[in-house]
Amino acid sequence: MSTSVIVHRMNVCDIPTHNPNAWRDDLTKRFRDGHRILTLFGRRDHDRVLITAVLQAQDRSIVLSRSTVTPEFGYHELTSEFPALHCFERELHEQTGVRIAAHAWLKPIRYEGKTQSAMNEYPFYKIEGKEVHEVAVGPVHAGVIEPGSFRFMCLGEQVHHLEIQLGYQHRGVERRLLEREPTRLTPLVETIAGDTSIAHAWAYCSTLESVSDCELDIEVEAARAIALELERVAMHLAGLSGLAADVGFLQGATTYGRLRTTAINTTMRLCGSRFGRGALRPGGVAMRLPPDLLNEVRGNLNLLRRDLPIINECFLASQTVQHRLRSVGVLTEAQAAELGLVGMAARASGIPIDARQEVKSGAYKVLPIPVAIIRDGDCWGRARLRIAEMDASLLWLSTILALYPNWDCPRKRIGSLAPNQIAFALVEGWRGEVIHCLETGATGEVVHYKVQDPSFRNWMGLAIAVRGNEISDFPICNKSFDLSYCGNDL
């Protein structure tokens, strides 16, 4: 299928299915051979649990592997040898009840199926010692922020361990995606993580289009990519504004905030929503670009490209900014790889993964976009990566608009979904890999829908990065990762 994002479709009968021990051995061998995990999930099938693992080989090909286990026996954990699996195995246990033997960190992620009061019994890790003290932050925070509980174990001002408990925003998204007609779910998908509406909508549309054999015109692919890059620019501006405010650099806080308004207002002019809701729909886009609006969009992009270098230079040259961000919240390349981090957090630690570079067709193939890699792994590196990605996106946007100025393509009809298929879509959102996976049954009905936001994989990176820093550095570290609470909680 020709598309600007990574899409993989298979007949479920063609997916290799192993017994639990052979499946575990197969995954172990693949991981040791250099495969990386993209997602791992399960669903109840009568009295058994069907587990699906999606991996990416070193040649960037997609590999699926399955096993069927009984909940009471399950399988032996993999996390101790491959820590990147910790969140997947915890989620698998919570969603299906499958036993994962010898798992050392089998703690709830979202408290699915339990009452809110159960969250009060969360088993926080403790460090013994009469000089060690705990600092509990949240779940209710000052200002407008989503709920999350942070437990710091400190010796004086130094953080020895941070444990992050989320789940307060759990809405049962995956279950709700099975309750309505599959082609009419975009308004729900766009609210999975409100600041990543375009990326989630594109992943959702791509799975449906793949299973229904709907091929899109390159103009539509370009329009979607333009919306995605506008979302990237806007959210990087928001993050830099917040980071500048946290370190007291008011010129950056106000100017980046002003320019973010220009970016989101550009998206609003294209689709009617500053966050891109309504821009994408299965079979096409709901955006139009008449000549007068094209001129306005170009004018906004020119304003951003003119004003950003000025404030970027001030931000990067500021001794206050450098003093507060350099060598703070360091996550090494080895740590980021071991934890399976994705997106800008991974690239700021030197890991060169970006799905926009791996597509074989579409807008990013017609006009490749350069990938920024920074190896510092600290808050300073993550800030500089945002700046580099904005510069690349703005140049790309100006160029692609010259190539595809006309999006007047009628939406294509999404026909019946093919039976017994599994479709996997990966979109490089501004935080990282947004993944949707859809499986159909014998009559084309949707039997399972899996959603994965990059925050799900990156929260543990924040917890590790804070270690050894002073507790007053946590707000800066938190903002440098800029993760989503509701994207994790679903």
C-alpha positions in Angstrom: 0.0 0.0 0.0 1.3 3.5 -0.9 1.3 5.8 2.1 3.4 8.4 3.9 3.5 6.4 7.2 4.5 2.9 8.1 1.6 0.4 7.4 1.8 -3.4 7.6 -1.1 -5.7 6.9 -1.3 -9.5 7.2 -3.9 -12.3 7.1 -4.1 -13.5 10.6 -3.7 -17.1 9.4 -0.2 -16.1 8.1 1.1 -14.9 11.5 3.4 -17.5 13.0 1.8 -18.8 16.2 3.9 -20.7 18.8 3.3 -22.4 22.1 4.3 -20.1 25.0 7.8 -21.5 25.5 8.6 -21.5 21.8 7.1 -18.0 21.4 9.3 -16.7 24.3 12.3 -18.4 22.7 11.5 -16.8 19.3 11.3 -13.3 20.8 14.4 -13.8 22.8 16.4 -14.8 19.7 15.0 -11.9 17.7 15.8 -9.4 20.4 19.4 -10.7 20.7 19.6 -10.4 16.9 18.8 -6.7 17.0 15.0 -6.6 16.6 13.3 -3.9 18.6 9.8 -4.1 20.1 7.1 -1.9 18.5 4.2 -3.1 20.5 3.0 -6.2 22.4 -0.6 -6.8 23.5 -3.2 -9.4 24.2 -6.9 -10.1 24.1 -9.2 -12.6 25.7 -10.4 -15.3 23.4 -12.9 -17.3 25.5 -10.8 -19.1 28.1 -7.4 -18.2 26.6 -5.4 -15.1 25.9 -4.0 -14.4 22.4 -0.8 -12.4 22.6 0.6 -10.5 19.6 4.1 -9.1 19.4 5.1 -6.6 16.6 8.8 -6.2 16.1 11.1 -4.3 13.7 14.2 -5.9 12.3 17.4 -4.1 11.7 16.5 -3.8 8.0 13.3 -2.0 9.1 11.0 -4.8 8.1 8.0 -5.6 10.3 7.7 -9.0 12.0 4.6 -10.4 13.9 4.7 -13.3 16.3 1.9 -14.8 18.3 1.1 -17.2 21.1 -2.0 -18.5 22.8 -1.7 -19.0 26.6 -4.1 -19.8 29.5 -4.4 -17.0 32.0 -3.6 -19.2 35.0 -0.3 -20.5 33.5 0.7 -17.7 31.2 4.4 -17.5 30.4 7.8 -16.6 32.1 8.6 -12.9 32.0 11.0 -11.3 29.5 11.4 -7.9 31.2 14.5 -8.8 33.3 16.5 -9.5 30.2 14.8 -6.9 28.0 13.7 -4.0 30.1 11.9 -2.3 27.1 9.2 -4.9 27.6 8.3 -3.8 31.2 5.4 -1.6 30.3 4.0 -4.1 27.8 4.0 -7.0 30.2 2.5 -4.9 32.9 -0.3 -3.8 30.6 -0.8 -7.3 29.3 -1.3 -8.6 32.8 -3.6 -5.8 33.8 -5.8 -6.0 30.7 -6.1 -9.8 30.4 -5.2 -11.2 33.8 -2.6 -13.5 32.3 0.1 -14.7 34.7 3.6 -13.5 33.9 5.8 -15.6 36.1 8.8 -14.1 38.0 8.1 -10.5 36.8 9.8 -8.2 39.3 7.8 -5.1 38.6 4.2 -6.2 37.8 2.5 -3.1 39.0 -0.8 -1.5 37.7 -0.6 0.9 34.9 -4.2 2.1 34.6 -6.2 0.1 37.2 -8.5 -1.2 34.5 -11.6 -2.8 35.9 -10.9 -1.5 39.4 -12.4 1.3 41.5 -10.7 4.6 41.9 -10.0 3.9 45.5 -7.7 1.0 44.6 -5.1 3.5 43.4 -4.5 4.4 47.1 -2.9 1.0 47.6 -0.3 1.4 44.9 2.9 -0.4 46.1 5.5 2.4 45.9 9.1 1.2 46.0 10.9 2.2 49.3 14.5 2.9 50.0 15.5 2.1 53.6 17.6 4.4 55.7 17.0 6.9 58.5 18.4 9.8 56.4 16.2 8.9 53.4 13.0 10.8 53.1 10.0 10.7 50.7 8.5 13.6 48.9 5.0 12.9 47.5 3.8 15.2 44.7 0.3 15.0 43.2 -1.9 13.5 42.0 -3.5 17.0 42.1 -1.1 19.7 40.9 -1.0 23.5 41.0 -2.1 25.1 37.8 -3.8 23.5 34.8 -2.2 20.0 34.6 -3.4 16.5 34.3 -3.3 14.3 37.5 -0.3 12.1 38.2 1.4 11.0 41.4 5.2 11.2 41.8 7.0 9.7 44.8 10.6 10.9 45.3 13.0 9.0 47.5 15.7 11.6 48.5 18.8 11.9 50.5 18.9 15.6 51.3 18.0 17.3 48.0 19.3 14.6 45.8 16.8 12.2 44.2 17.8 8.5 44.5 14.6 7.1 43.0 11.4 8.5 41.4 8.4 6.3 40.9 5.6 7.6 38.7 2.0 6.4 39.2 -0.5 7.3 36.5 -3.9 6.0 35.6 -6.1 8.8 36.8 -7.1 9.7 33.3 -8.1 6.2 32.3 -11.2 6.3 30.0 -11.2 2.8 28.5 -10.4 4.1 25.0 -9.7 0.7 23.4 -12.9 -0.8 24.6 -14.9 2.2 23.3 -13.3 1.9 19.9 -15.1 -1.5 19.6 -18.5 -0.1 20.5 -19.3 2.0 17.3 -19.1 1.6 13.6 -15.3 1.5 12.8 -15.3 4.2 10.1 -17.0 6.8 12.4 -14.4 6.8 15.3 -12.3 9.8 14.3 -13.8 12.2 16.8 -12.9 9.8 19.6 -9.5 9.0 18.2 -8.6 12.7 18.0 -9.1 13.0 21.8 -6.9 10.1 22.9 -4.2 12.7 23.4 -5.4 16.2 22.5 -2.0 17.6 21.6 -1.4 14.7 19.2 -4.7 14.7 17.4 -3.3 14.6 13.9 -0.9 11.7 14.6 -3.5 9.5 16.2 -6.1 10.3 13.5 -3.6 9.5 10.8 -2.7 6.1 12.4 -6.4 5.3 12.7 -7.2 6.3 9.1 -4.3 4.3 7.8 -5.4 1.0 9.5 -8.9 1.3 8.0 -7.6 2.3 4.6 -5.3 -0.7 4.6 -7.9 -3.2 5.5 -10.4 -1.8 3.0 -7.8 -1.5 0.1 -8.3 2.3 -0.1 -5.4 3.9 -2.0 -5.0 7.7 -1.5 -3.7 10.3 -4.0 -0.3 11.9 -3.2 -2.0 15.3 -2.7 -4.0 13.8 0.2 -0.8 12.3 1.7 0.9 15.7 1.4 -2.0 17.4 3.1 -1.9 15.0 6.0 1.9 15.4 6.3 1.5 19.2 6.3 -1.0 18.9 9.2 1.3 16.6 11.1 4.3 18.9 10.7 2.3 21.9 11.8 1.3 19.9 14.9 5.0 19.1 15.5 6.0 22.8 15.2 3.2 24.0 17.5 3.9 21.5 20.2 7.7 22.1 20.1 7.0 25.8 20.5 4.7 25.1 23.5 7.3 22.9 25.1 10.1 25.5 24.6 7.8 28.2 26.0 7.2 26.1 29.1 10.9 25.2 29.5 11.9 28.8 29.2 9.3 29.8 31.8 10.6 27.0 34.2 14.1 28.4 34.1 13.1 32.1 34.3 13.9 33.0 30.7 10.9 35.2 30.1 11.8 36.4 26.6 11.7 32.7 25.5 8.5 32.0 27.4 6.6 34.9 25.8 8.0 34.7 22.3 7.8 31.0 21.9 4.2 31.2 23.2 3.4 34.0 20.7 4.8 31.9 17.8 2.9 28.8 18.9 -0.3 30.9 18.5 0.7 31.5 14.9 1.3 27.8 14.3 -2.0 26.6 15.8 -4.0 29.4 14.2 -2.6 28.2 10.8 -4.0 24.7 11.5 -7.3 26.3 12.6 -7.6 28.1 9.3 -7.1 24.8 7.4 -9.6 22.7 9.3 -11.5 24.9 11.9 -9.6 23.6 15.0 -6.4 24.8 16.5 -5.5 21.2 17.5 -6.3 19.7 14.0 -9.6 18.0 14.9 -11.6 17.4 11.8 -8.6 17.7 9.5 -8.3 14.0 8.7 -11.0 11.5 8.0 -10.9 7.9 6.6 -10.5 8.1 2.8 -9.0 11.6 2.7 -8.9 15.0 4.4 -11.5 17.6 5.4 -9.1 20.4 4.6 -9.1 22.7 1.6 -6.5 25.2 0.4 -7.9 27.9 -1.9 -5.4 30.4 -3.3 -6.2 33.1 -0.7 -5.7 30.7 2.1 -2.5 29.3 0.6 -1.1 32.8 0.6 -2.0 33.2 4.3 -0.4 29.9 5.2 2.8 30.8 3.4 2.8 34.2 5.1 2.5 32.5 8.5 5.3 30.1 7.7 7.5 33.0 6.6 6.8 34.8 9.9 7.8 31.7 11.8 11.0 31.2 9.8 11.8 34.9 10.3 11.2 35.3 14.0 12.3 31.9 15.3 16.0 32.2 14.6 16.0 35.4 16.6 14.6 33.9 19.8 16.4 30.7 19.3 19.7 32.6 19.3 18.8 34.4 22.5 17.7 31.1 24.1 20.8 29.1 23.2 23.2 31.9 24.1 21.6 32.6 27.5 23.9 31.7 30.4 20.9 31.3 32.6 19.4 28.7 30.3 22.6 26.8 29.8 23.3 26.7 33.5 19.9 25.3 34.3 19.7 22.8 31.4 23.2 21.5 30.8 24.0 18.1 32.4 20.6 18.0 34.1 18.3 15.0 33.6 20.9 13.0 31.6 19.8 9.8 29.9 22.6 8.0 28.1 22.2 6.3 24.8 22.6 2.9 26.4 19.9 3.7 28.9 17.5 5.0 26.3 18.1 1.9 24.1 17.6 -0.5 27.0 14.4 1.1 28.0 13.1 1.2 24.4 12.6 5.0 24.3 11.1 6.5 21.1 10.7 9.8 19.4 12.5 13.0 20.4 13.6 11.6 23.8 15.4 8.8 22.0 16.9 11.0 19.3 18.2 13.5 22.0 20.1 10.5 23.5 21.7 9.6 20.2 19.3 6.9 18.9 18.5 7.5 15.2 14.9 6.3 14.9 12.4 8.3 13.0 9.6 6.6 11.0 9.5 9.4 8.5 12.8 8.1 7.2 11.6 4.6 6.8 8.5 5.1 4.5 8.8 3.8 0.9 6.3 6.1 -0.7 4.2 9.2 -0.1 5.1 12.8 0.9 8.2 12.0 3.0 9.6 9.9 0.1 8.9 12.6 -2.4 10.5 15.2 -0.1 12.7 13.6 2.6 12.9 15.5 5.9 16.3 15.4 7.7 16.5 13.8 11.1 18.2 15.7 14.0 20.3 13.5 16.4 21.9 14.9 19.5 23.9 12.7 21.8 24.0 14.8 25.0 20.9 13.1 26.5 20.2 16.0 28.9 17.6 18.8 29.1 19.8 21.0 27.1 20.0 18.3 24.3 16.3 17.8 24.3 15.7 21.6 24.0 18.2 21.9 21.1 16.6 18.9 19.4 13.2 20.6 19.4 14.8 23.7 17.8 16.4 21.6 15.1 13.2 19.7 14.4 11.2 22.9 14.1 13.7 24.3 11.6 13.6 21.1 9.5 9.8 21.0 9.6 9.3 24.7 8.6 11.7 24.3 5.7 9.9 21.1 4.6 6.5 22.8 4.9 7.5 25.7 2.7 8.9 23.3 0.1 6.0 20.8 0.0 3.5 23.6 -0.3 5.2 24.6 -3.5 5.0 21.0 -4.8 1.4 20.3 -3.8 -0.6 23.6 -3.5 -3.9 21.9 -4.4 -5.7 19.5 -2.1 -9.1 19.5 -3.8 -9.4 15.7 -3.8 -12.8 14.1 -2.9 -12.7 11.7 0.0 -12.7 8.1 -1.1 -15.3 5.7 0.2 -14.1 3.2 2.8 -15.7 -0.1 1.8 -16.2 -3.3 3.7 -13.3 -4.4 5.9 -11.6 -7.5 4.7 -12.1 -10.5 7.0 -9.4 -12.1 9.2 -6.9 -9.3 8.7 -4.5 -7.4 11.0 -3.4 -3.9 10.1 -0.6 -2.0 11.9 0.1 1.7 11.4 3.0 3.7 12.8 3.1 7.5 12.6 6.0 9.6 13.8 4.1 12.1 16.0 5.9 15.0 17.6 6.6 12.9 20.8 7.4 9.8 18.9 5.8 6.6 17.5 2.0 6.6 17.6 0.8 3.1 16.9 -2.6 1.7 16.0 -3.4 -1.9 15.3 -6.7 -3.2 14.1 -7.8 -6.9 13.7 -10.9 -8.1 11.9 -12.8 -11.3 12.4 -14.4 -13.8 10.0 -17.1 -11.4 8.7 -14.9 -8.3 8.7 -16.0 -7.1 12.1 -13.4 -5.4 14.3 -12.5 -7.9 17.1 -9.6 -5.9 18.6 -8.2 -2.4 18.5 -4.9 -1.5 20.0 -3.7 2.1 20.7 -0.2 3.1 21.8 1.0 6.6 22.5 4.8 7.3 22.7 4.3 8.5 26.3 3.5 4.9 27.3 7.1 3.9 26.5 8.9 7.1 27.6 7.7 7.7 31.2 10.3 5.3 32.6 13.0 7.3 30.8 12.0 10.4 32.8 12.1 8.4 36.1 15.7 7.2 35.3 16.8 10.6 34.1 15.9 12.3 37.4 18.1 10.1 39.5 21.1 11.9 40.9 19.6 15.3 40.3 18.3 17.7 42.9 14.5 17.5 43.4 14.2 21.1 42.3 15.4 20.0 38.8 12.4 17.7 38.4 10.1 20.3 36.7 12.7 21.0 34.1 13.3 17.3 33.4 9.6 16.7 33.3 9.0 19.5 30.8 12.0 18.5 28.7 10.4 15.0 28.1 6.9 16.7 27.8 5.0 13.4 28.1 1.2 12.9 28.1 -0.7 11.6 31.1 -3.9 10.8 29.2 -1.8 9.3 26.3 -0.5 6.8 28.8 -3.7 6.3 30.6 -6.0 5.8 27.5 
